[in-house]
Amino acid sequence: MITYEWLYILAGVFFAIWSLLSLRNRLVGNAAFWGLLSASFLLGSHLSDLANGLLVLALVAIAGVGGLKRSDPATTGIEDRAKASRALGNKLFVPALIVPLTAVAGTLLYNYTPLSETGLFEPRRETLILFGVGVLIALVVAMVWLKPPLLAPAEEGRRLLDSIGWAAILPQMLAALGAVFALAGVGEIIGGVAADLIPDGSIFLTVIVFTLGMALFTMIMGNAFAAFPVMAAAIGIPLLVETYGGNPAVIGAVGMLAGFCGTLMTPMAANFNIVPAALLELKDQNAVIRQQIGTAIPLWLCNVAIIYFGAFILWN
C-alpha cells in the first residue's frame, strides 16, 4: 500500500538535494536549513516529540539570524528560455497541467472503478498521493520533452526556494501551531464565550461567528490551517455539527475557504502576500493585500451563504 509517508519521503529527498547543492555553492546556512527540513520529512515520524521540537527550534534559529541567502544557480540561459517560449508558446504549460489532471482524474478513476478494491492507496489519502505522482510524471515529461540540463529542475527549485526563504515552510509551522493551540484548549475557551453570546437556535448567527472567527484568527495567525483546529473545536463541531446537525463536509471545506479570505488580507501570511511583493520588487510591501481585499470580503459573504444553505437549509 502506498501511504502518506511516501510523500514525506519524496519531499525529504528533494530538500536533501537542495541542501547538497547549497553546500556545493558554499551557502552553509541554506544547506543547514534545507538539510534540517529534509531530516524532518524523512525522520520526523520516527523521532521523539522533543527531538522534533529541537529540530524546529534549529530551523527558527537559522532563519532568525539571517542564515538564508538568495542563490542564482546557472541552469538554462535567458536566450534559451526566450527561444523555447517563442517556439512552444502555451504548450509550456503542459507539465504544470499534468499535476492537477493526474490528481483529479486519478482520484475519480481510483474511487469509482474496481481499482479501489486493490487497496493500492491509503484510504482518504488518494488525492494527495496522486498529486505527488502527478509531480513526478510532469517532471519526467518536461525532462524528456524539453531536454534541459540534468540538474536544471533541482537548481531551479533551489532558486525559487532560496528566493522565498523561511516563508516557504510558514504554512507547515502555523498548522502545527494551530494544533498546539487546539490541544491547549483554546478552542474550548472560545467556544464557551461564543455559546454565551449567541442566542440558542440562531443557526445563521452561529455560521457568521464561525466564518468570521476563521477569517480573523487566520489574519492573526497568518494561515487558515492554524485557525481551523481552534475554530472547529470552538464552534464548528460542537455547535454547527453536533447541536444544529449541519453537514460536516460543507462546514469543514467552506469554513477553510472563509479562513483563506483572511489570508488574503493579512501581512502575517508572508509567503502569500509579502514575498510576492518582494520578488516583484514593488515599492509598497502591502500592494498585494490592497488588491486582494476587494475579492476577499465578497468571497467571505459567499462562504457564509454557502454554509448556511448548503449545510443546513438544503441538507435538512
C-alpha positions as CSV (number, residue, x, y, z in Angstrom):
1,M,0.0,0.0,0.0
2,I,1.2,3.5,-0.9
3,T,0.8,5.6,2.2
4,Y,1.1,9.3,3.1
5,E,4.6,8.5,4.4
6,W,5.7,8.1,0.8
7,L,5.0,11.8,0.2
8,Y,7.1,12.8,3.2
9,I,10.0,10.7,1.8
10,L,9.6,12.3,-1.6
11,A,9.7,15.8,-0.1
12,G,12.6,14.9,2.1
13,V,14.6,13.6,-0.9
14,F,14.1,16.9,-2.8
15,F,15.1,19.0,0.3
16,A,18.2,16.9,0.7
17,I,19.2,17.5,-2.9
18,W,18.7,21.3,-2.4
19,S,20.7,21.1,0.8
20,L,23.6,19.4,-1.0
21,L,23.5,21.8,-3.9
22,S,23.6,24.7,-1.5
23,L,26.6,23.2,0.3
24,R,28.3,22.8,-3.0
25,N,27.9,26.6,-3.6
26,R,29.2,27.3,0.0
27,L,25.8,28.6,1.2
28,V,26.2,27.0,4.6
29,G,23.1,28.5,6.2
30,N,20.9,27.4,3.3
31,A,22.4,23.9,3.3
32,A,21.8,23.6,7.1
33,F,18.2,24.9,6.8
34,W,17.1,22.7,3.9
35,G,19.0,19.8,5.4
36,L,17.2,20.0,8.7
37,L,13.9,20.3,6.9
38,S,14.8,17.2,4.9
39,A,15.5,15.4,8.2
40,S,12.1,16.5,9.5
41,F,10.3,14.9,6.5
42,L,12.5,11.8,6.4
43,L,12.8,11.1,10.1
44,G,10.1,13.1,11.8
45,S,7.7,10.2,12.2
46,H,10.5,8.2,13.9
47,L,11.8,10.9,16.2
48,S,10.5,11.8,19.6
49,D,8.5,15.0,20.2
50,L,11.5,16.6,22.0
51,A,13.8,15.8,19.0
52,N,11.3,17.2,16.5
53,G,10.9,20.3,18.7
54,L,14.6,20.9,18.8
55,L,14.8,20.5,15.1
56,V,12.1,23.2,14.7
57,L,14.0,25.5,17.0
58,A,17.1,25.0,15.0
59,L,15.3,26.0,11.8
60,V,13.9,29.1,13.6
61,A,17.4,30.0,14.8
62,I,18.9,29.7,11.3
63,A,16.2,31.9,9.8
64,G,16.3,34.3,12.8
65,V,20.0,35.1,12.4
66,G,19.6,35.7,8.6
67,G,21.3,32.4,7.6
68,L,19.3,32.0,4.4
69,K,20.7,33.8,1.4
70,R,19.4,34.1,-2.2
71,S,21.0,31.9,-4.8
72,D,21.4,32.3,-8.6
73,P,22.5,28.9,-9.9
74,A,23.3,28.6,-13.6
75,T,20.8,26.4,-15.5
76,T,19.3,27.4,-18.9
77,G,20.2,30.8,-20.3
78,I,17.8,33.6,-20.9
79,E,18.2,33.3,-24.6
80,D,17.4,29.6,-24.5
81,R,14.3,30.3,-22.5
82,A,13.2,33.0,-24.8
83,K,13.7,30.8,-27.8
84,A,11.7,27.9,-26.2
85,S,9.0,30.4,-25.3
86,R,8.6,31.6,-28.9
87,A,8.7,28.1,-30.3
88,L,6.4,26.3,-27.9
89,G,4.1,29.1,-26.7
90,N,1.3,28.0,-24.4
91,K,2.5,24.3,-24.8
92,L,5.0,25.1,-22.0
93,F,2.0,24.9,-19.5
94,V,1.5,21.2,-20.3
95,P,3.8,19.9,-17.5
96,A,2.1,22.2,-15.0
97,L,-1.4,21.0,-16.1
98,I,-0.3,17.4,-15.7
99,V,-0.2,17.7,-11.9
100,P,-3.8,18.7,-11.2
101,L,-5.1,16.5,-14.0
102,T,-3.4,13.5,-12.5
103,A,-4.7,14.3,-9.1
104,V,-8.4,14.8,-10.1
105,A,-8.7,12.2,-12.9
106,G,-6.7,9.7,-10.9
107,T,-8.8,10.1,-7.8
108,L,-12.1,9.7,-9.8
109,L,-10.7,6.7,-11.6
110,Y,-9.5,5.1,-8.4
111,N,-12.6,5.7,-6.3
112,Y,-15.3,4.9,-8.9
113,T,-13.8,1.8,-10.6
114,P,-12.7,-1.6,-9.3
115,L,-9.2,-0.1,-8.7
116,S,-10.4,1.0,-5.3
117,E,-10.7,-2.7,-4.3
118,T,-7.0,-3.2,-4.8
119,G,-6.1,-1.2,-1.7
120,L,-3.2,0.4,-3.6
121,F,-3.5,3.8,-1.8
122,E,-4.0,4.6,1.9
123,P,-7.7,5.4,2.4
124,R,-8.7,9.1,2.3
125,R,-5.2,10.0,1.1
126,E,-5.7,9.1,-2.6
127,T,-5.8,12.7,-3.9
128,L,-2.7,13.8,-2.1
129,I,-0.7,10.8,-3.1
130,L,-1.8,11.2,-6.7
131,F,-0.8,14.8,-6.6
132,G,2.7,13.7,-5.7
133,V,2.5,11.1,-8.6
134,G,1.5,14.0,-10.9
135,V,4.5,16.0,-9.9
136,L,6.8,13.1,-10.8
137,I,5.0,12.5,-14.1
138,A,5.2,16.2,-15.0
139,L,9.0,16.2,-14.2
140,V,9.7,13.2,-16.4
141,V,7.6,14.7,-19.3
142,A,9.4,18.1,-19.0
143,M,12.8,16.4,-19.0
144,V,12.1,14.2,-22.0
145,W,10.3,16.9,-23.9
146,L,12.4,20.0,-23.2
147,K,15.8,18.2,-22.6
148,P,17.1,20.7,-20.1
149,P,20.4,20.1,-18.2
150,L,20.1,17.2,-15.8
151,L,20.3,19.4,-12.7
152,A,18.1,22.2,-14.1
153,P,14.9,21.1,-12.1
154,A,16.8,20.8,-8.9
155,E,18.7,24.1,-9.4
156,E,15.5,26.0,-10.4
157,G,13.7,24.6,-7.4
158,R,16.5,25.8,-5.2
159,R,16.5,29.2,-6.8
160,L,12.8,29.5,-6.1
161,L,13.1,28.2,-2.5
162,D,16.0,30.5,-1.7
163,S,14.1,33.4,-3.0
164,I,11.1,32.7,-0.8
165,G,13.3,31.7,2.2
166,W,11.9,30.7,5.5
167,A,8.4,31.7,4.5
168,A,8.2,28.6,2.3
169,I,7.6,26.5,5.4
170,L,5.4,29.0,7.2
171,P,2.1,27.1,6.4
172,Q,3.5,24.0,7.9
173,M,4.7,25.8,11.0
174,L,1.4,27.6,11.5
175,A,-0.6,24.4,11.0
176,A,1.5,22.8,13.8
177,L,0.9,25.9,16.0
178,G,-2.8,25.6,15.4
179,A,-2.7,22.0,16.6
180,V,-0.8,23.1,19.7
181,F,-3.5,25.8,20.4
182,A,-6.2,23.2,20.0
183,L,-4.6,20.8,22.4
184,A,-4.1,23.6,24.9
185,G,-7.8,24.1,25.0
186,V,-8.0,27.5,23.2
187,G,-10.9,26.2,21.1
188,E,-12.9,25.2,24.2
189,I,-12.4,28.7,25.7
190,I,-13.6,30.4,22.6
191,G,-16.5,28.0,22.2
192,G,-17.6,28.8,25.8
193,V,-17.6,32.5,25.1
194,A,-19.4,32.1,21.8
195,A,-22.1,29.8,23.4
196,D,-22.8,32.5,26.0
197,L,-23.1,35.3,23.4
198,I,-25.0,33.5,20.6
199,P,-28.8,33.1,21.2
200,D,-30.0,29.5,21.3
201,G,-31.2,28.2,18.0
202,S,-29.7,31.0,15.9
203,I,-28.0,29.0,13.2
204,F,-27.3,31.9,10.8
205,L,-25.6,33.9,13.5
206,T,-23.6,30.9,14.5
207,V,-22.4,30.5,10.9
208,I,-21.4,34.2,10.8
209,V,-19.4,33.8,14.1
210,F,-17.7,30.7,12.8
211,T,-16.7,32.1,9.4
212,L,-15.8,35.5,10.9
213,G,-13.7,33.7,13.6
214,M,-12.0,31.7,10.9
215,A,-11.1,34.9,8.9
216,L,-10.0,36.9,11.9
217,F,-8.0,34.1,13.5
218,T,-6.3,33.4,10.2
219,M,-5.4,37.1,9.9
220,I,-3.7,36.9,13.3
221,M,-2.0,33.5,12.7
222,G,-1.3,34.0,9.0
223,N,-2.8,30.8,7.8
224,A,-6.2,29.1,7.8
225,F,-4.6,25.7,8.7
226,A,-3.7,27.3,12.1
227,A,-7.1,28.7,12.6
228,F,-9.1,25.7,11.7
229,P,-8.3,23.3,14.6
230,V,-9.2,26.1,17.0
231,M,-12.5,27.3,15.4
232,A,-13.6,23.7,14.6
233,A,-13.2,22.8,18.3
234,A,-14.8,26.0,19.4
235,I,-17.8,26.4,17.1
236,G,-17.7,24.1,14.0
237,I,-18.1,20.7,15.7
238,P,-19.9,21.4,19.0
239,L,-22.4,23.9,17.7
240,L,-22.8,23.7,13.9
241,V,-22.4,19.9,13.6
242,E,-23.5,18.3,16.9
243,T,-26.1,20.9,18.1
244,Y,-27.6,22.0,14.9
245,G,-27.0,18.9,12.7
246,G,-25.1,20.7,9.9
247,N,-23.3,18.9,7.1
248,P,-19.8,18.4,8.4
249,A,-18.3,18.2,4.9
250,V,-19.7,21.6,3.8
251,I,-18.9,23.2,7.1
252,G,-15.3,22.0,7.1
253,A,-14.5,22.7,3.4
254,V,-16.2,26.1,3.2
255,G,-15.0,27.0,6.7
256,M,-11.4,26.7,5.4
257,L,-12.3,28.9,2.5
258,A,-13.6,31.5,4.9
259,G,-10.3,31.4,6.7
260,F,-8.4,31.9,3.4
261,C,-10.4,35.1,2.9
262,G,-8.5,36.3,6.0
263,T,-5.2,35.1,4.4
264,L,-5.8,37.5,1.5
265,M,-6.0,40.4,3.9
266,T,-3.0,40.0,6.3
267,P,0.7,40.6,6.2
268,M,1.1,37.7,8.6
269,A,0.6,35.4,5.5
270,A,4.1,36.5,4.4
271,N,4.5,33.6,2.0
272,F,1.4,34.7,0.1
273,N,1.3,38.4,0.4
274,I,4.7,39.8,1.4
275,V,7.1,37.5,-0.5
276,P,5.4,38.1,-3.9
277,A,5.7,41.9,-3.4
278,A,9.4,41.4,-2.6
279,L,10.0,39.2,-5.6
280,L,8.3,41.7,-7.9
281,E,10.2,44.5,-6.2
282,L,7.1,46.5,-5.5
283,K,7.6,49.8,-3.6
284,D,4.6,49.0,-1.3
285,Q,5.0,45.8,0.5
286,N,1.2,45.7,1.1
287,A,0.4,46.2,-2.5
288,V,-0.7,42.6,-2.9
289,I,-3.0,42.8,0.1
290,R,-4.6,46.0,-1.2
291,Q,-5.5,44.4,-4.5
292,Q,-7.0,41.3,-2.7
293,I,-9.3,43.0,-0.2
294,G,-11.9,43.7,-2.9
295,T,-12.1,40.0,-3.6
296,A,-11.7,38.7,0.0
297,I,-14.8,40.4,1.5
298,P,-17.4,39.4,-1.1
299,L,-15.9,35.9,-1.2
300,W,-16.3,35.7,2.6
301,L,-20.0,36.7,2.3
302,C,-20.4,33.9,-0.3
303,N,-18.9,31.4,2.1
304,V,-21.4,32.4,4.8
305,A,-24.3,31.8,2.3
306,I,-22.9,28.5,1.1
307,I,-22.5,27.1,4.6
308,Y,-26.0,28.3,5.7
309,F,-27.8,27.0,2.7
310,G,-25.6,24.0,1.8
311,A,-25.0,22.7,5.3
312,F,-28.5,23.4,6.8
313,I,-31.3,24.5,4.5
314,L,-30.6,22.1,1.7
315,W,-29.1,19.4,3.9
316,N,-32.0,19.2,6.3
